[in-house]
Amino acid sequence: MQAAPSVTAIVADAEWLAHRYDPGHDAFHFRRVARTARAAVPFLTDQHLGAEAAPAILRRTDCRSEMGAAGAPIHFLFHSAYCASTMLAQAFDQPGVGTSLSEPVLLNDMVGWRRRGADPREHGRVMDDALAMLGRSFIPGEAVIVKPSNVFNPLARGALMLRPDARAILLHAPLRDFLLSVARKGLWCRLWCRELLENYLADGFVKLGFEPRDYFRQSDLQVAAVGWLAQQQDFAALAQAMPGRIATLASDRLTAAPAAAIAAAMDHFGLAGDRAALAGHPAIGRNSKSGAAFAPGERQRDLATAEAAHGEEIGQVVTWAEAVAEQANIPLTLPRALHTA
């Protein structure tokens, strides 16, 4: 029987993905995921990678000792959902330039542990180590771009404070486009928006002046708009608080000229690489979720179809959400836009 790899070997090899954190045993769970396997799935979750029956379980303190002070540059792609974030994250996967992690479950564990009452100081120490474990590159000199799930957004500021050299892009869909995506995706997406708002309320992330009972009186799309507004409010505050480190990007600009937007994002992160080759990156030409070929203009056609079916309802919700935004002083267009021209 082959001996299990050592802590040293696992921490030194980026193929061993830091996948989960167990606070009861203060241990990280690792699973081996090759670079090609990561590029082939939209999210680094068990649903897409398959269940791991025998993860390598290592004490956090042992991992920290092996990691030392070294590590790849790490940056963040925070997003507010339905904004082509997976495509943008996948585009950063360029050997020798950068590698990306799309919605690692480890960061969801950090969110869940915090909600269950983790001591803030201990949570900060573990988060620091979790980011160190995620920030291991395949090739020396590569940067690591982490795209957390948007359930992590309430912890985005803390992550940036733990990594003062990190930069971030705040990617978001315009309000109407976001609501069109929710309406087009149907019941499961409307339910997901309610679950997201429930989580954000538990995190104290929603500061819009509503009473708890108000949410029971709101339609599905109003609830979706509240989640969007909470994220927009936080993104605007982050962009103002960390000038130079933060850039914002609207999804319509990304999808209209993806190669130019990716090049600008690489500039923001300080990544090298051949800008002229970006138009041929496989992430641009495929549906980031299904992997199927993605025809030019497909996203715009999908939104137009949703507009035809749901335009009246969405128009009413947009008018309502704009009034809420004005009352709460939330900009509908975020500051510090990434220069993509």
Contacts in CASP RR format, 6 or more apart in sequence:
PFRMAT RR
TARGET T0000
AUTHOR 0000-0000-0000
METHOD contacts of the structure
MODEL  1
MQAAPSVTAIVADAEWLAHRYDPGHDAFHFRRVARTARAAVPFLTDQHLG
AEAAPAILRRTDCRSEMGAAGAPIHFLFHSAYCASTMLAQAFDQPGVGTS
LSEPVLLNDMVGWRRRGADPREHGRVMDDALAMLGRSFIPGEAVIVKPSN
VFNPLARGALMLRPDARAILLHAPLRDFLLSVARKGLWCRLWCRELLENY
LADGFVKLGFEPRDYFRQSDLQVAAVGWLAQQQDFAALAQAMPGRIATLA
SDRLTAAPAAAIAAAMDHFGLAGDRAALAGHPAIGRNSKSGAAFAPGERQ
RDLATAEAAHGEEIGQVVTWAEAVAEQANIPLTLPRALHTA
4 56 0 8 1.000
5 13 0 8 1.000
5 16 0 8 1.000
5 56 0 8 1.000
7 58 0 8 1.000
7 62 0 8 1.000
7 63 0 8 1.000
7 66 0 8 1.000
8 66 0 8 1.000
10 16 0 8 1.000
10 30 0 8 1.000
10 56 0 8 1.000
10 58 0 8 1.000
11 58 0 8 1.000
11 63 0 8 1.000
11 66 0 8 1.000
11 67 0 8 1.000
11 133 0 8 1.000
11 136 0 8 1.000
12 66 0 8 1.000
14 35 0 8 1.000
14 99 0 8 1.000
14 136 0 8 1.000
14 137 0 8 1.000
14 138 0 8 1.000
15 32 0 8 1.000
15 33 0 8 1.000
15 34 0 8 1.000
15 35 0 8 1.000
15 138 0 8 1.000
16 30 0 8 1.000
16 31 0 8 1.000
16 32 0 8 1.000
16 56 0 8 1.000
17 30 0 8 1.000
17 31 0 8 1.000
17 32 0 8 1.000
17 33 0 8 1.000
17 38 0 8 1.000
17 44 0 8 1.000
17 101 0 8 1.000
17 104 0 8 1.000
18 28 0 8 1.000
18 29 0 8 1.000
18 30 0 8 1.000
18 63 0 8 1.000
18 104 0 8 1.000
18 106 0 8 1.000
18 130 0 8 1.000
18 133 0 8 1.000
18 134 0 8 1.000
18 136 0 8 1.000
19 28 0 8 1.000
19 29 0 8 1.000
19 30 0 8 1.000
19 31 0 8 1.000
19 44 0 8 1.000
19 52 0 8 1.000
19 55 0 8 1.000
19 104 0 8 1.000
19 105 0 8 1.000
19 106 0 8 1.000
20 28 0 8 1.000
20 29 0 8 1.000
20 55 0 8 1.000
20 105 0 8 1.000
20 106 0 8 1.000
20 109 0 8 1.000
21 27 0 8 1.000
21 28 0 8 1.000
21 29 0 8 1.000
21 60 0 8 1.000
21 106 0 8 1.000
21 109 0 8 1.000
21 110 0 8 1.000
21 113 0 8 1.000
21 126 0 8 1.000
21 130 0 8 1.000
22 28 0 8 1.000
22 29 0 8 1.000
22 57 0 8 1.000
23 113 0 8 1.000
23 118 0 8 1.000
23 126 0 8 1.000
25 57 0 8 1.000
25 59 0 8 1.000
26 59 0 8 1.000
26 60 0 8 1.000
26 61 0 8 1.000
26 126 0 8 1.000
27 57 0 8 1.000
27 58 0 8 1.000
27 59 0 8 1.000
27 60 0 8 1.000
28 57 0 8 1.000
28 58 0 8 1.000
28 60 0 8 1.000
28 63 0 8 1.000
28 106 0 8 1.000
28 129 0 8 1.000
28 130 0 8 1.000
28 133 0 8 1.000
29 52 0 8 1.000
29 55 0 8 1.000
29 56 0 8 1.000
29 57 0 8 1.000
30 55 0 8 1.000
30 56 0 8 1.000
30 57 0 8 1.000
30 58 0 8 1.000
31 49 0 8 1.000
31 52 0 8 1.000
31 55 0 8 1.000
31 56 0 8 1.000
33 44 0 8 1.000
33 49 0 8 1.000
35 93 0 8 1.000
35 95 0 8 1.000
35 99 0 8 1.000
35 138 0 8 1.000
37 49 0 8 1.000
38 44 0 8 1.000
38 93 0 8 1.000
38 99 0 8 1.000
38 101 0 8 1.000
38 102 0 8 1.000
39 90 0 8 1.000
39 93 0 8 1.000
41 48 0 8 1.000
41 49 0 8 1.000
41 102 0 8 1.000
42 48 0 8 1.000
42 86 0 8 1.000
42 102 0 8 1.000
42 288 0 8 1.000
42 289 0 8 1.000
43 86 0 8 1.000
43 102 0 8 1.000
43 103 0 8 1.000
43 149 0 8 1.000
44 101 0 8 1.000
44 102 0 8 1.000
44 103 0 8 1.000
44 104 0 8 1.000
44 105 0 8 1.000
45 103 0 8 1.000
45 105 0 8 1.000
46 52 0 8 1.000
46 105 0 8 1.000
60 126 0 8 1.000
60 129 0 8 1.000
63 129 0 8 1.000
63 132 0 8 1.000
63 133 0 8 1.000
64 129 0 8 1.000
64 132 0 8 1.000
67 129 0 8 1.000
67 132 0 8 1.000
67 133 0 8 1.000
67 136 0 8 1.000
71 132 0 8 1.000
71 135 0 8 1.000
71 136 0 8 1.000
71 137 0 8 1.000
72 135 0 8 1.000
72 136 0 8 1.000
72 137 0 8 1.000
72 141 0 8 1.000
72 142 0 8 1.000
72 143 0 8 1.000
72 144 0 8 1.000
73 141 0 8 1.000
73 143 0 8 1.000
73 144 0 8 1.000
73 165 0 8 1.000
73 166 0 8 1.000
73 269 0 8 1.000
74 131 0 8 1.000
74 134 0 8 1.000
74 135 0 8 1.000
74 143 0 8 1.000
74 144 0 8 1.000
74 145 0 8 1.000
74 146 0 8 1.000
74 163 0 8 1.000
74 166 0 8 1.000
75 143 0 8 1.000
75 144 0 8 1.000
75 145 0 8 1.000
75 146 0 8 1.000
75 166 0 8 1.000
75 167 0 8 1.000
75 168 0 8 1.000
75 169 0 8 1.000
75 269 0 8 1.000
76 145 0 8 1.000
76 146 0 8 1.000
76 147 0 8 1.000
76 148 0 8 1.000
76 156 0 8 1.000
76 159 0 8 1.000
76 160 0 8 1.000
76 166 0 8 1.000
76 167 0 8 1.000
76 168 0 8 1.000
76 169 0 8 1.000
77 85 0 8 1.000
77 88 0 8 1.000
77 89 0 8 1.000
77 92 0 8 1.000
77 100 0 8 1.000
77 145 0 8 1.000
77 146 0 8 1.000
77 147 0 8 1.000
77 168 0 8 1.000
77 169 0 8 1.000
77 171 0 8 1.000
78 147 0 8 1.000
78 148 0 8 1.000
78 150 0 8 1.000
78 152 0 8 1.000
78 153 0 8 1.000
78 156 0 8 1.000
78 168 0 8 1.000
78 169 0 8 1.000
78 170 0 8 1.000
78 171 0 8 1.000
78 235 0 8 1.000
79 85 0 8 1.000
79 147 0 8 1.000
79 150 0 8 1.000
79 170 0 8 1.000
79 171 0 8 1.000
79 172 0 8 1.000
80 150 0 8 1.000
80 153 0 8 1.000
80 171 0 8 1.000
80 172 0 8 1.000
80 173 0 8 1.000
80 178 0 8 1.000
80 228 0 8 1.000
80 231 0 8 1.000
80 232 0 8 1.000
80 235 0 8 1.000
81 150 0 8 1.000
81 173 0 8 1.000
81 178 0 8 1.000
81 196 0 8 1.000
82 173 0 8 1.000
82 177 0 8 1.000
82 178 0 8 1.000
82 181 0 8 1.000
82 182 0 8 1.000
82 251 0 8 1.000
83 171 0 8 1.000
83 172 0 8 1.000
83 173 0 8 1.000
83 178 0 8 1.000
83 250 0 8 1.000
83 251 0 8 1.000
83 254 0 8 1.000
84 171 0 8 1.000
84 251 0 8 1.000
84 254 0 8 1.000
84 255 0 8 1.000
84 288 0 8 1.000
84 299 0 8 1.000
85 147 0 8 1.000
85 171 0 8 1.000
86 102 0 8 1.000
86 147 0 8 1.000
86 288 0 8 1.000
86 289 0 8 1.000
87 254 0 8 1.000
87 258 0 8 1.000
87 283 0 8 1.000
87 284 0 8 1.000
87 288 0 8 1.000
88 147 0 8 1.000
88 169 0 8 1.000
88 171 0 8 1.000
88 254 0 8 1.000
88 261 0 8 1.000
88 262 0 8 1.000
88 265 0 8 1.000
88 283 0 8 1.000
89 100 0 8 1.000
89 101 0 8 1.000
89 102 0 8 1.000
89 145 0 8 1.000
89 147 0 8 1.000
90 100 0 8 1.000
90 102 0 8 1.000
90 282 0 8 1.000
90 283 0 8 1.000
90 288 0 8 1.000
91 258 0 8 1.000
91 262 0 8 1.000
91 278 0 8 1.000
91 281 0 8 1.000
91 283 0 8 1.000
91 284 0 8 1.000
92 98 0 8 1.000
92 99 0 8 1.000
92 100 0 8 1.000
92 145 0 8 1.000
92 262 0 8 1.000
92 265 0 8 1.000
92 266 0 8 1.000
92 269 0 8 1.000
92 271 0 8 1.000
93 99 0 8 1.000
93 100 0 8 1.000
93 283 0 8 1.000
94 271 0 8 1.000
94 273 0 8 1.000
94 281 0 8 1.000
95 138 0 8 1.000
95 139 0 8 1.000
95 142 0 8 1.000
96 139 0 8 1.000
96 141 0 8 1.000
96 142 0 8 1.000
97 142 0 8 1.000
97 143 0 8 1.000
97 266 0 8 1.000
97 271 0 8 1.000
97 272 0 8 1.000
97 273 0 8 1.000
98 137 0 8 1.000
98 142 0 8 1.000
98 143 0 8 1.000
98 144 0 8 1.000
98 145 0 8 1.000
98 271 0 8 1.000
99 137 0 8 1.000
99 138 0 8 1.000
99 142 0 8 1.000
99 143 0 8 1.000
99 144 0 8 1.000
99 145 0 8 1.000
100 144 0 8 1.000
100 145 0 8 1.000
100 146 0 8 1.000
100 147 0 8 1.000
101 134 0 8 1.000
101 144 0 8 1.000
101 145 0 8 1.000
101 146 0 8 1.000
101 147 0 8 1.000
102 147 0 8 1.000
103 147 0 8 1.000
103 148 0 8 1.000
103 149 0 8 1.000
104 134 0 8 1.000
104 146 0 8 1.000
104 148 0 8 1.000
106 130 0 8 1.000
106 133 0 8 1.000
106 134 0 8 1.000
107 130 0 8 1.000
107 134 0 8 1.000
107 146 0 8 1.000
107 148 0 8 1.000
107 149 0 8 1.000
107 152 0 8 1.000
107 155 0 8 1.000
108 148 0 8 1.000
108 149 0 8 1.000
108 151 0 8 1.000
108 152 0 8 1.000
110 123 0 8 1.000
110 126 0 8 1.000
110 127 0 8 1.000
110 130 0 8 1.000
110 152 0 8 1.000
110 155 0 8 1.000
111 151 0 8 1.000
111 152 0 8 1.000
111 154 0 8 1.000
111 155 0 8 1.000
111 199 0 8 1.000
111 203 0 8 1.000
113 123 0 8 1.000
113 126 0 8 1.000
114 123 0 8 1.000
114 155 0 8 1.000
114 203 0 8 1.000
115 199 0 8 1.000
115 202 0 8 1.000
115 203 0 8 1.000
118 126 0 8 1.000
124 162 0 8 1.000
127 155 0 8 1.000
127 158 0 8 1.000
127 159 0 8 1.000
127 162 0 8 1.000
128 162 0 8 1.000
131 146 0 8 1.000
131 159 0 8 1.000
131 162 0 8 1.000
131 163 0 8 1.000
134 144 0 8 1.000
134 146 0 8 1.000
135 144 0 8 1.000
135 146 0 8 1.000
136 144 0 8 1.000
137 143 0 8 1.000
137 144 0 8 1.000
143 269 0 8 1.000
143 270 0 8 1.000
143 271 0 8 1.000
145 269 0 8 1.000
148 156 0 8 1.000
148 159 0 8 1.000
150 196 0 8 1.000
150 231 0 8 1.000
151 196 0 8 1.000
151 199 0 8 1.000
152 159 0 8 1.000
153 205 0 8 1.000
153 231 0 8 1.000
153 234 0 8 1.000
154 200 0 8 1.000
154 203 0 8 1.000
154 204 0 8 1.000
154 205 0 8 1.000
154 234 0 8 1.000
156 168 0 8 1.000
156 234 0 8 1.000
156 238 0 8 1.000
157 234 0 8 1.000
157 238 0 8 1.000
157 241 0 8 1.000
159 166 0 8 1.000
160 166 0 8 1.000
160 168 0 8 1.000
160 238 0 8 1.000
160 242 0 8 1.000
160 245 0 8 1.000
166 245 0 8 1.000
167 244 0 8 1.000
167 245 0 8 1.000
167 246 0 8 1.000
167 247 0 8 1.000
167 268 0 8 1.000
167 269 0 8 1.000
167 270 0 8 1.000
168 238 0 8 1.000
168 242 0 8 1.000
168 245 0 8 1.000
168 246 0 8 1.000
168 247 0 8 1.000
169 246 0 8 1.000
169 247 0 8 1.000
169 248 0 8 1.000
169 249 0 8 1.000
169 265 0 8 1.000
169 268 0 8 1.000
169 269 0 8 1.000
169 338 0 8 1.000
170 235 0 8 1.000
170 238 0 8 1.000
170 239 0 8 1.000
170 246 0 8 1.000
170 247 0 8 1.000
170 248 0 8 1.000
170 249 0 8 1.000
170 334 0 8 1.000
171 248 0 8 1.000
171 249 0 8 1.000
171 250 0 8 1.000
171 251 0 8 1.000
171 254 0 8 1.000
172 178 0 8 1.000
172 231 0 8 1.000
172 232 0 8 1.000
172 235 0 8 1.000
172 248 0 8 1.000
172 249 0 8 1.000
172 250 0 8 1.000
172 251 0 8 1.000
172 334 0 8 1.000
173 181 0 8 1.000
173 250 0 8 1.000
173 251 0 8 1.000
173 252 0 8 1.000
174 250 0 8 1.000
174 251 0 8 1.000
174 252 0 8 1.000
174 332 0 8 1.000
175 225 0 8 1.000
175 228 0 8 1.000
175 232 0 8 1.000
175 318 0 8 1.000
175 321 0 8 1.000
175 322 0 8 1.000
175 332 0 8 1.000
176 314 0 8 1.000
176 315 0 8 1.000
176 318 0 8 1.000
177 251 0 8 1.000
177 252 0 8 1.000
177 303 0 8 1.000
178 224 0 8 1.000
178 228 0 8 1.000
179 221 0 8 1.000
179 224 0 8 1.000
179 225 0 8 1.000
179 228 0 8 1.000
179 314 0 8 1.000
179 317 0 8 1.000
179 318 0 8 1.000
180 303 0 8 1.000
180 306 0 8 1.000
180 307 0 8 1.000
180 310 0 8 1.000
180 311 0 8 1.000
180 314 0 8 1.000
181 189 0 8 1.000
181 303 0 8 1.000
181 306 0 8 1.000
182 189 0 8 1.000
182 190 0 8 1.000
182 193 0 8 1.000
182 220 0 8 1.000
182 221 0 8 1.000
182 224 0 8 1.000
183 221 0 8 1.000
183 306 0 8 1.000
183 309 0 8 1.000
183 310 0 8 1.000
183 313 0 8 1.000
183 314 0 8 1.000
184 302 0 8 1.000
184 303 0 8 1.000
184 305 0 8 1.000
184 306 0 8 1.000
184 309 0 8 1.000
184 310 0 8 1.000
190 220 0 8 1.000
190 221 0 8 1.000
190 223 0 8 1.000
190 224 0 8 1.000
193 220 0 8 1.000
193 223 0 8 1.000
193 224 0 8 1.000
193 227 0 8 1.000
194 220 0 8 1.000
194 223 0 8 1.000
196 227 0 8 1.000
197 206 0 8 1.000
197 215 0 8 1.000
197 223 0 8 1.000
197 226 0 8 1.000
197 227 0 8 1.000
197 230 0 8 1.000
200 206 0 8 1.000
200 227 0 8 1.000
200 230 0 8 1.000
201 212 0 8 1.000
201 215 0 8 1.000
205 230 0 8 1.000
205 234 0 8 1.000
206 226 0 8 1.000
206 227 0 8 1.000
206 230 0 8 1.000
207 230 0 8 1.000
207 233 0 8 1.000
207 328 0 8 1.000
208 226 0 8 1.000
208 229 0 8 1.000
208 230 0 8 1.000
208 233 0 8 1.000
208 324 0 8 1.000
208 328 0 8 1.000
209 328 0 8 1.000
210 226 0 8 1.000
215 223 0 8 1.000
215 226 0 8 1.000
218 226 0 8 1.000
219 313 0 8 1.000
219 317 0 8 1.000
221 313 0 8 1.000
221 314 0 8 1.000
221 317 0 8 1.000
222 317 0 8 1.000
222 320 0 8 1.000
222 321 0 8 1.000
225 317 0 8 1.000
225 318 0 8 1.000
225 320 0 8 1.000
225 321 0 8 1.000
225 324 0 8 1.000
226 321 0 8 1.000
226 324 0 8 1.000
228 321 0 8 1.000
229 321 0 8 1.000
229 324 0 8 1.000
229 325 0 8 1.000
229 328 0 8 1.000
229 330 0 8 1.000
232 325 0 8 1.000
232 330 0 8 1.000
232 331 0 8 1.000
232 332 0 8 1.000
232 334 0 8 1.000
233 328 0 8 1.000
233 330 0 8 1.000
235 248 0 8 1.000
235 334 0 8 1.000
236 330 0 8 1.000
236 331 0 8 1.000
236 334 0 8 1.000
236 335 0 8 1.000
238 246 0 8 1.000
239 246 0 8 1.000
239 247 0 8 1.000
239 248 0 8 1.000
239 334 0 8 1.000
239 335 0 8 1.000
239 336 0 8 1.000
240 335 0 8 1.000
240 336 0 8 1.000
243 336 0 8 1.000
244 336 0 8 1.000
246 336 0 8 1.000
247 265 0 8 1.000
247 268 0 8 1.000
247 336 0 8 1.000
247 337 0 8 1.000
247 338 0 8 1.000
248 334 0 8 1.000
248 335 0 8 1.000
248 336 0 8 1.000
248 337 0 8 1.000
248 338 0 8 1.000
249 261 0 8 1.000
249 265 0 8 1.000
249 337 0 8 1.000
249 338 0 8 1.000
249 340 0 8 1.000
250 333 0 8 1.000
250 334 0 8 1.000
250 337 0 8 1.000
253 261 0 8 1.000
253 337 0 8 1.000
253 338 0 8 1.000
253 340 0 8 1.000
254 261 0 8 1.000
255 297 0 8 1.000
255 299 0 8 1.000
255 300 0 8 1.000
257 340 0 8 1.000
258 278 0 8 1.000
258 284 0 8 1.000
259 275 0 8 1.000
259 278 0 8 1.000
259 279 0 8 1.000
259 280 0 8 1.000
259 281 0 8 1.000
259 284 0 8 1.000
260 340 0 8 1.000
260 341 0 8 1.000
261 338 0 8 1.000
261 340 0 8 1.000
262 278 0 8 1.000
262 281 0 8 1.000
262 284 0 8 1.000
263 275 0 8 1.000
263 278 0 8 1.000
263 340 0 8 1.000
264 338 0 8 1.000
264 339 0 8 1.000
264 340 0 8 1.000
265 338 0 8 1.000
266 273 0 8 1.000
266 275 0 8 1.000
268 338 0 8 1.000
278 284 0 8 1.000
284 294 0 8 1.000
285 293 0 8 1.000
285 294 0 8 1.000
286 292 0 8 1.000
286 293 0 8 1.000
286 294 0 8 1.000
287 293 0 8 1.000
287 294 0 8 1.000
287 298 0 8 1.000
307 314 0 8 1.000
322 332 0 8 1.000
324 330 0 8 1.000
325 331 0 8 1.000
325 332 0 8 1.000
END
